[in-house]
């Protein structure tokens, strides 16, 4: 007992001085409790100092050139026309309005491109695994052709084909017409672009149904309130359908039986939209030939069509390889087990293979969506007025505000990329395996 007490007194005498010394600056480097925080603080200081130095250097160089940094140019009259708009615009409006029009055009082609590229990629990726040699080889030729040739060449080539191979509007006129409209005389593909039907509202909330100029892509200006109601109806239906899915999932876990829900989903997704369209008096307005050109309907310029088609086919080739790799990552035993249960090949792919492959497919899919959105800036090659052509092109040339214009352009693409990544990552988390 005496020996133990003596050892305790010796031990306490050795640690008491260290307690009395307290915190020392050397601990910021040598103590693992503080070292990681010290490195983070130092890195943050270095980054802030670097940004301060860069900003002060830019301001000093601008001052030497007799310039300052301001965004007042966005309120000045633009003075130039934009050939295709989603919202009302004329050359008397501001550069800010022109930038918004360009942003909407960029979002439009990016959204349409992502949807079409996904459909093409999934279809071709599945065909690449087909046992039919001809189908397999054709899919492989498509993938290798579009992956190996630069995107700009595809955009220009498709634009040239539309310009040279498609008929002029005058070729649709008369008894000796050499061209005809497609899909029950509702769609006209011409060298100027594609004319498709549009939806008009006879009971519009705006009080009347305005005639939409063919230069505009959709009846957004006159029927924005009507379309807002339809979009809200669809959004509510989607939320309710998610609730139905959650209820059915819980029911399946509790009982082992999954109720039939297709008529529930049809009731909440389709019926409300049909009722809204009926109340608003929705009607289809088809384009028709008047004089030397088509009128009414929606006019999709060939520049937009060529850009959308090229982006979709080019990105779809990369997505096809991602889908093929994701499907091959699923064990062969999964397919064999599903087949042993009596499932057909298409149901095996839909219910067993693809849900598991999505966990492998989605992460690299984000990179391709981001590439498609940024590659849309090549629209300038075919005259499509996106944000690169408006804010990053004509506006900069007219105002001389190249720094402000490029900074705003970069911030827009950064925001767009973060938005796409955030949305797909949310979906990706919902598909990840949950540990119990």
BATIFI-477073 format. One line per field, with one value per residue (C-alpha): residue number from 1; residue in three letters; x, y, z. Coordinates in Angstrom, 1 decimal. Each point is the difference from the previous one (the first is absolute). Example, Ala and Ser with C-alpha at 12.3 -4.5 7.8 and 13.67 -1.06 7.14 Angstrom:
% BATIFI-477073
k c(1, 2)
r c(ala, ser)
xx c(12.3, 1.4)
yy c(-4.5, 3.4)
zz c(7.8, -0.7)
***
This chain:
% BATIFI-477073
k c(1, 2, 3, 4, 5, 6, 7, 8, 9, 10, 11, 12, 13, 14, 15, 16, 17, 18, 19, 20, 21, 22, 23, 24, 25, 26, 27, 28, 29, 30, 31, 32, 33, 34, 35, 36, 37, 38, 39, 40, 41, 42, 43, 44, 45, 46, 47, 48, 49, 50, 51, 52, 53, 54, 55, 56, 57, 58, 59, 60, 61, 62, 63, 64, 65, 66, 67, 68, 69, 70, 71, 72, 73, 74, 75, 76, 77, 78, 79, 80, 81, 82, 83, 84, 85, 86, 87, 88, 89, 90, 91, 92, 93, 94, 95, 96, 97, 98, 99, 100, 101, 102, 103, 104, 105, 106, 107, 108, 109, 110, 111, 112, 113, 114, 115, 116, 117, 118, 119, 120, 121, 122, 123, 124, 125, 126, 127, 128, 129, 130, 131, 132, 133, 134, 135, 136, 137, 138, 139, 140, 141, 142, 143, 144, 145, 146, 147, 148, 149, 150, 151, 152, 153, 154, 155, 156, 157, 158, 159, 160, 161, 162, 163, 164, 165, 166, 167, 168, 169, 170, 171, 172, 173, 174, 175, 176, 177, 178, 179, 180, 181, 182, 183, 184, 185, 186, 187, 188, 189, 190, 191, 192, 193, 194, 195, 196, 197, 198, 199, 200, 201, 202, 203, 204, 205, 206, 207, 208, 209, 210, 211, 212, 213, 214, 215, 216, 217, 218, 219, 220, 221, 222, 223, 224, 225, 226, 227, 228, 229, 230, 231, 232, 233, 234, 235, 236, 237, 238, 239, 240, 241, 242, 243, 244, 245, 246, 247, 248, 249, 250, 251, 252, 253, 254, 255, 256, 257, 258, 259, 260, 261, 262, 263, 264, 265, 266, 267, 268, 269, 270, 271, 272, 273, 274, 275, 276, 277, 278, 279, 280, 281, 282, 283, 284, 285, 286, 287, 288, 289, 290, 291, 292, 293, 294, 295, 296, 297, 298, 299, 300, 301, 302, 303, 304, 305, 306, 307, 308, 309, 310, 311, 312, 313, 314, 315, 316, 317, 318, 319, 320, 321, 322, 323, 324, 325, 326, 327, 328, 329, 330, 331, 332, 333, 334, 335, 336, 337, 338, 339, 340, 341, 342, 343, 344, 345, 346, 347, 348, 349, 350, 351, 352, 353, 354, 355, 356, 357, 358, 359, 360, 361, 362, 363, 364, 365, 366, 367, 368, 369, 370, 371, 372, 373, 374, 375, 376, 377, 378, 379, 380, 381, 382, 383, 384, 385, 386, 387, 388, 389, 390, 391, 392, 393, 394, 395, 396, 397, 398, 399, 400, 401, 402, 403, 404, 405, 406, 407, 408, 409, 410, 411, 412, 413, 414, 415, 416, 417, 418, 419, 420, 421, 422, 423, 424, 425, 426, 427, 428, 429, 430, 431, 432, 433, 434, 435, 436)
r c(unk, unk, unk, unk, unk, unk, unk, unk, unk, unk, unk, unk, unk, unk, unk, unk, unk, unk, unk, unk, unk, unk, unk, unk, unk, unk, unk, unk, unk, unk, unk, unk, unk, unk, unk, unk, unk, unk, unk, unk, unk, unk, unk, unk, unk, unk, unk, unk, unk, unk, unk, unk, unk, unk, unk, unk, unk, unk, unk, unk, unk, unk, unk, unk, unk, unk, unk, unk, unk, unk, unk, unk, unk, unk, unk, unk, unk, unk, unk, unk, unk, unk, unk, unk, unk, unk, unk, unk, unk, unk, unk, unk, unk, unk, unk, unk, unk, unk, unk, unk, unk, unk, unk, unk, unk, unk, unk, unk, unk, unk, unk, unk, unk, unk, unk, unk, unk, unk, unk, unk, unk, unk, unk, unk, unk, unk, unk, unk, unk, unk, unk, unk, unk, unk, unk, unk, unk, unk, unk, unk, unk, unk, unk, unk, unk, unk, unk, unk, unk, unk, unk, unk, unk, unk, unk, unk, unk, unk, unk, unk, unk, unk, unk, unk, unk, unk, unk, unk, unk, unk, unk, unk, unk, unk, unk, unk, unk, unk, unk, unk, unk, unk, unk, unk, unk, unk, unk, unk, unk, unk, unk, unk, unk, unk, unk, unk, unk, unk, unk, unk, unk, unk, unk, unk, unk, unk, unk, unk, unk, unk, unk, unk, unk, unk, unk, unk, unk, unk, unk, unk, unk, unk, unk, unk, unk, unk, unk, unk, unk, unk, unk, unk, unk, unk, unk, unk, unk, unk, unk, unk, unk, unk, unk, unk, unk, unk, unk, unk, unk, unk, unk, unk, unk, unk, unk, unk, unk, unk, unk, unk, unk, unk, unk, unk, unk, unk, unk, unk, unk, unk, unk, unk, unk, unk, unk, unk, unk, unk, unk, unk, unk, unk, unk, unk, unk, unk, unk, unk, unk, unk, unk, unk, unk, unk, unk, unk, unk, unk, unk, unk, unk, unk, unk, unk, unk, unk, unk, unk, unk, unk, unk, unk, unk, unk, unk, unk, unk, unk, unk, unk, unk, unk, unk, unk, unk, unk, unk, unk, unk, unk, unk, unk, unk, unk, unk, unk, unk, unk, unk, unk, unk, unk, unk, unk, unk, unk, unk, unk, unk, unk, unk, unk, unk, unk, unk, unk, unk, unk, unk, unk, unk, unk, unk, unk, unk, unk, unk, unk, unk, unk, unk, unk, unk, unk, unk, unk, unk, unk, unk, unk, unk, unk, unk, unk, unk, unk, unk, unk, unk, unk, unk, unk, unk, unk, unk, unk, unk, unk, unk, unk, unk, unk, unk, unk, unk, unk, unk, unk, unk, unk, unk, unk, unk, unk, unk, unk, unk, unk, unk, unk, unk, unk, unk, unk, unk, unk, unk, unk, unk, unk, unk, unk, unk, unk, unk, unk)
xx c(0.0, 2.8, 1.8, -3.2, -0.5, 3.6, -0.3, -3.2, 1.7, 2.9, -2.5, -2.0, 3.1, 1.0, -3.3, -0.8, 2.6, -1.4, -3.5, 1.3, 1.8, -3.4, -0.4, 3.2, 0.3, 2.0, -3.1, -1.5, 2.6, 0.9, -3.2, -2.4, -3.0, 0.8, 2.1, -2.9, -1.8, 3.3, 0.5, -3.6, 0.4, 3.3, -1.5, -3.0, 2.3, 2.1, -3.1, -1.5, 3.3, 0.3, -3.5, 0.7, 3.2, -1.7, -2.9, 2.2, 2.2, -3.0, -1.4, 3.4, 0.4, -3.5, 0.7, 3.2, -2.2, -2.5, -2.7, -1.9, -1.9, -3.8, -3.1, -1.8, 0.3, -2.7, -2.6, 1.1, -2.0, 1.3, -0.6, 0.2, -2.6, -0.2, -1.4, -1.7, -1.4, -2.1, -1.1, -0.9, 3.1, 0.9, 3.2, -1.2, 0.2, 3.0, 3.1, -1.2, -3.2, 2.1, 2.1, -3.2, -1.2, 3.4, -0.1, -3.4, 1.1, 3.0, -2.2, -2.4, 2.5, 1.8, -3.3, -1.1, 3.5, 0.2, -3.3, 0.6, 3.6, -1.2, -2.6, 2.5, 2.7, -2.2, -1.4, 3.4, 1.6, -2.5, 0.3, 3.8, -0.6, -2.4, 0.7, -1.0, 3.3, -1.4, -1.7, 3.1, 2.3, -2.2, -0.1, 3.8, 0.4, -2.2, 1.9, 3.5, -1.0, -1.4, 2.6, 2.9, -1.0, 0.0, -3.4, 0.5, 0.2, -3.2, -1.8, 1.2, -0.7, -3.6, -0.6, 1.3, -2.2, -3.1, 0.9, 0.8, -2.1, -3.3, -2.6, -0.8, -3.5, -1.0, 0.5, -3.1, -2.3, -2.3, -1.1, 3.6, 1.4, 3.2, -0.2, -2.8, -0.6, 0.4, -2.0, -3.5, 1.0, 1.0, 3.9, 2.0, 3.8, 1.5, 3.4, -0.9, -1.0, -2.8, -3.6, -2.0, -3.5, -0.5, -2.6, -2.3, -2.6, -3.4, -0.9, 3.4, 0.4, 1.5, -3.4, 0.9, 2.3, 2.7, 1.6, 3.5, 2.6, 1.8, 3.3, -0.9, 0.3, -3.1, -3.0, 1.6, -0.7, -3.8, -0.8, 2.5, -2.7, -1.8, 3.2, 0.8, -3.3, 0.8, 3.6, -1.4, -2.5, 2.7, 2.2, -2.8, -0.7, 3.7, 0.0, -3.1, 1.4, 3.2, -2.3, -1.8, 3.3, 1.1, -3.3, 0.3, 3.6, -1.0, -2.9, 2.4, 2.4, -2.7, -2.0, 2.3, -2.6, 0.3, -3.4, -0.8, 0.3, 0.0, -3.6, 0.8, 3.0, -2.1, -2.7, 2.5, 2.3, -2.2, -3.6, 0.8, 2.0, -2.8, -2.5, 2.3, 0.4, -3.8, -0.8, 2.5, -1.3, 3.2, 0.1, 2.7, 1.1, 1.8, 2.4, -1.2, 1.5, -0.7, 1.7, 3.6, 0.3, -1.8, -1.9, -1.4, 1.1, 3.5, 3.0, 3.2, 2.9, 2.5, 2.8, -1.8, -1.0, 3.5, 1.6, -2.5, 0.4, 3.8, 0.3, -2.5, 1.7, 3.5, -0.7, -2.2, 2.9, 1.9, -3.0, -0.5, 3.4, -0.8, -3.2, 1.7, 2.6, -2.6, -2.1, 3.1, 0.8, -3.1, 0.8, -1.1, -1.7, -2.5, -1.3, 0.0, -2.0, -2.5, -0.4, -0.5, -2.9, -1.6, 0.6, 0.3, 3.2, -1.5, -1.4, 3.4, 1.7, -2.6, -0.5, 3.3, 2.9, -0.5, -0.9, 3.2, 2.1, -1.3, 2.3, 3.0, -1.5, -1.1, 3.4, 1.7, -3.2, 0.3, 3.2, -1.6, -2.9, 2.4, 2.0, -3.2, -1.0, 3.4, 0.3, -3.2, 2.3, 1.0, -3.4, 1.8, 1.2, -3.5, -1.4, -2.1, -0.2, 0.8, 1.6, 3.4, -1.1, -2.0, 1.7, 3.4, 0.1, -2.0, -0.5, 3.7, 0.9, -2.4, 0.7, 3.7, -0.8, 1.9, 0.9, -3.5, -1.5, 2.3, -0.3, -3.8, 0.2, 2.3, -2.3, -3.0, 1.7, 1.2, -3.5, -1.4, 2.6, -0.7, -3.7, 0.3, 2.4, -2.3, -3.1, 1.7, 1.8, -3.4, -1.3, 3.3, -0.4, -3.5, 1.4, 2.8, -0.1, -1.2, 1.8, -2.2)
yy c(0.0, 2.4, -0.8, 0.7, 3.4, 0.9, -0.8, 2.0, 3.0, -0.3, -0.2, 3.0, 2.0, -0.7, 1.1, 2.9, 2.3, -0.8, 1.0, 3.2, 0.9, 0.1, 0.6, 0.7, 1.2, -3.1, -2.1, 1.6, -2.0, -3.0, -0.8, -2.1, 1.7, 3.3, -0.7, -0.7, 3.2, 2.0, -1.3, 1.0, 3.5, 0.5, -1.3, 2.4, 2.9, -0.8, -0.3, 3.3, 1.8, -1.4, 1.2, 3.4, 0.3, -1.0, 2.4, 2.9, -0.7, -0.1, 3.3, 1.6, -1.1, 1.2, 3.4, 0.3, -0.5, 2.5, -2.6, -1.0, -3.1, 0.4, -1.7, 3.1, -1.1, -2.6, 2.8, 1.6, -0.7, -3.1, 1.1, -3.4, -2.7, -3.6, -2.4, -2.4, 0.9, -1.6, 3.3, 3.3, 2.0, 2.7, 2.0, 2.9, -2.0, -0.2, -2.1, -1.7, -1.0, -1.4, -1.9, -1.6, -1.0, -1.6, -1.8, -1.4, -1.2, -1.7, -1.7, -1.1, -1.8, -1.4, -1.4, -1.5, -1.4, -1.7, -1.7, -1.2, -1.1, -2.0, -1.8, -0.6, -1.2, -2.5, -1.4, -0.3, -1.3, -2.8, -0.8, -0.2, -3.1, -1.6, -3.6, 1.1, 0.6, 2.6, 2.1, -0.2, 1.1, 2.9, 1.3, -0.3, 1.9, 2.8, 0.2, 0.0, 2.5, 2.6, -0.4, 0.3, 3.1, 3.4, 1.4, 3.2, -2.0, -1.8, 3.3, 1.6, -3.2, -0.4, 3.7, -0.3, -3.1, 1.9, 3.0, -1.9, -3.2, 1.2, 1.6, 3.7, 1.2, 0.7, -3.7, -0.8, 2.3, -0.9, -3.1, -0.6, 0.1, -2.0, -0.2, -0.8, 0.5, -2.9, -1.6, 0.7, 3.3, 1.5, 0.2, 1.6, -0.6, 2.7, 1.5, 2.9, -2.1, -2.2, 1.1, -1.9, 0.5, 2.1, 0.0, 3.0, 0.9, 1.3, 0.6, 1.6, 1.8, 2.9, 0.6, -0.8, -2.3, 2.1, -1.1, -1.1, 1.1, -2.9, 1.3, -0.9, -3.6, -0.4, 2.0, 1.1, 3.7, -0.2, -3.2, 0.1, 0.0, -2.9, -2.0, 0.8, -1.7, -3.1, -0.2, 0.4, -2.7, -2.4, 0.9, -0.8, -3.2, -1.0, 0.7, -2.1, -2.8, 0.0, -0.4, -2.9, -1.7, 0.4, -1.4, -3.0, -0.6, -0.2, -2.3, -2.3, -0.1, -0.8, -2.5, -1.2, 0.9, 3.1, 1.5, 0.9, 3.8, 0.9, 1.3, 2.1, 1.5, 0.6, 1.7, 2.5, 0.6, 0.0, 0.9, 3.3, 1.2, -1.0, 1.9, 3.1, -0.2, -0.3, 2.9, 2.2, -1.0, -1.5, -0.5, -1.0, 2.6, -1.5, 1.9, 0.7, 1.4, 3.6, 1.7, -1.1, -1.2, -1.9, 1.9, -0.7, -3.0, -0.1, 0.7, -1.8, 1.6, -2.3, 1.3, -1.2, -3.3, -0.7, 0.9, -2.0, -3.1, 0.2, 0.4, -2.9, -2.4, 0.9, -0.2, -3.0, -2.0, 0.5, -0.7, -3.3, -1.2, 1.0, -1.9, -3.1, 0.0, 0.4, -2.9, -2.2, 0.8, -1.8, -3.7, -2.6, -1.9, 2.8, -0.5, -3.8, 0.2, 2.4, -2.3, -3.0, 1.9, 0.1, 3.7, 0.9, 1.7, 3.5, -0.3, -1.3, 3.1, 2.4, -1.5, -1.7, 1.2, 3.7, 0.9, -1.5, 1.4, 3.5, 0.1, -0.3, 2.1, 3.2, 1.3, 0.2, 1.1, 3.3, 0.8, -0.6, 2.3, 2.7, -0.4, 0.3, 3.2, 1.5, -1.3, 1.9, 3.1, -1.3, 1.3, 3.1, -2.2, -0.3, 3.3, -1.1, 2.9, -1.5, 1.8, -0.3, 1.9, 2.7, 0.7, -1.5, 1.3, 2.9, 1.7, 0.0, 1.2, 2.9, 1.1, -0.8, -1.6, -3.2, -0.7, 0.4, -1.9, -3.0, 0.0, -0.1, -2.7, -2.1, 0.4, -1.1, -3.2, -0.6, 0.3, -2.2, -2.7, 0.1, -0.2, -3.1, -1.7, 0.7, -1.4, -3.1, -0.6, 0.2, -2.7, -2.0, 0.0, -1.4, -2.9, -0.9, -3.0, 0.7, -1.8, -1.2)
zz c(0.0, 0.9, -3.3, -2.0, 1.7, -0.7, -3.6, -0.2, 1.5, -2.5, -2.9, 1.1, 0.5, -3.7, -1.5, 2.2, -1.6, -3.4, 1.2, 1.4, -3.2, -1.9, -3.7, -2.1, -3.6, -0.9, 0.5, -3.2, -2.0, 2.1, 1.8, -2.0, 1.8, -1.6, -3.1, -2.4, 1.0, -0.3, -3.6, -0.9, 1.4, -1.8, -3.3, 0.4, 0.6, -3.0, -2.3, 1.3, -0.5, -3.5, -0.9, 1.5, -1.9, -3.3, 0.6, 0.8, -3.0, -2.3, 1.5, -0.4, -3.6, -0.8, 1.6, -2.1, -3.1, 1.1, 0.8, 3.1, 1.0, -0.1, -1.4, -1.2, -3.6, 0.6, 0.1, -3.3, -3.2, -1.8, -3.6, -1.5, -0.9, 1.2, -2.6, 2.4, 3.4, 2.7, 1.5, -1.7, -1.2, -2.4, -0.7, 2.1, 3.2, 2.3, -0.1, 3.1, -1.8, -2.9, 2.5, 1.6, -3.5, -0.7, 3.4, -0.8, -3.4, 1.6, 2.6, -2.7, -2.1, 3.0, 1.4, -3.3, -0.6, 3.4, -0.5, -3.6, 0.8, 3.0, -2.1, -2.9, 2.4, 1.9, -3.3, -1.7, 3.2, 0.2, -3.7, 0.4, 2.2, -2.5, -1.2, -3.5, -1.8, -2.5, 2.8, 2.2, -2.8, -1.1, 3.5, 0.3, -3.3, 1.3, 3.3, -1.6, -2.7, 2.3, 2.7, -2.5, -1.9, 1.7, 0.9, -1.9, -3.3, 0.8, 0.7, -3.2, -2.0, 1.2, -0.6, -3.5, -0.7, 1.2, -2.2, -3.2, 0.1, 1.5, -2.3, -0.1, 1.2, -3.6, -0.8, 2.0, -2.1, -2.9, -1.7, -1.3, 3.6, 0.4, 3.8, 2.5, 3.7, 2.4, 2.8, -1.4, -1.6, 3.3, -0.2, -2.8, -0.2, -2.2, -0.7, 2.3, 2.9, 1.4, 0.3, 2.6, 1.6, 3.1, 2.8, 0.2, 2.7, -1.0, 3.7, 0.7, 3.4, -2.0, -1.5, -3.6, -2.0, -1.6, -3.3, 0.8, -2.6, -1.7, 1.3, 3.5, 1.1, 2.2, 1.1, 3.2, -0.4, -0.4, 2.0, 2.8, 2.7, -1.8, -0.2, 3.6, 1.1, -2.1, 1.4, 3.5, -0.6, -1.2, 3.0, 2.5, -1.8, 0.2, 3.8, 0.5, -2.1, 2.2, 3.0, -1.6, -0.8, 3.6, 1.3, -2.4, 1.0, 3.7, -0.8, -1.9, 2.9, 2.5, -2.0, -2.7, -2.7, -2.2, -0.9, -3.6, -0.3, -3.7, 0.2, 3.1, -1.8, -3.1, 2.1, 1.7, -3.0, -3.1, 1.0, 1.7, -3.0, -2.4, 2.2, 0.0, -3.8, -0.4, 2.2, -1.7, -3.4, -1.3, -3.8, -2.4, -2.6, -2.9, -2.3, -3.5, -3.2, -0.6, -2.9, -0.2, 3.6, 2.8, 2.6, 3.5, 2.0, 1.5, -2.1, 1.1, -1.8, -1.7, 2.2, 3.1, -1.6, -1.2, 3.3, 2.0, -2.3, 0.0, 3.8, 0.6, -2.4, 1.1, 3.8, -0.6, -1.3, 3.3, 2.1, -2.0, 1.2, 3.6, -0.2, -1.5, 2.7, 2.7, -1.3, -0.2, 3.6, 1.1, 0.7, -2.5, 2.8, 0.4, -3.6, 0.5, 3.2, -1.6, -3.0, 2.4, 1.5, -3.5, -0.8, -3.6, -1.4, -0.1, 3.5, 1.3, -1.5, 1.4, 3.5, 0.8, -2.1, -0.5, 3.6, 1.2, -2.9, 0.8, 3.1, -2.4, -2.9, 1.8, 1.3, -3.4, -1.6, 1.9, -1.8, -3.4, 0.9, 1.0, -3.2, -2.1, 1.8, -0.6, -3.5, -0.9, -0.2, -3.4, -1.2, -1.4, -2.9, -1.4, 1.0, 3.0, 2.5, 3.3, 3.0, -1.5, -3.1, 1.9, 3.3, -0.9, -3.6, -1.4, 3.4, 0.8, -3.5, 0.2, 3.6, 0.4, 3.3, -0.7, 3.7, 1.4, -2.9, 0.3, 3.7, -0.2, -2.7, 2.2, 3.0, -2.1, -1.2, 3.6, 1.3, -2.8, 0.7, 3.8, -0.7, -2.2, 2.4, 3.0, -1.7, -1.3, 3.4, 1.8, -2.3, 0.4, 3.8, -0.3, -2.0, 2.3, 2.2, 3.6, 2.8, 2.7)
***
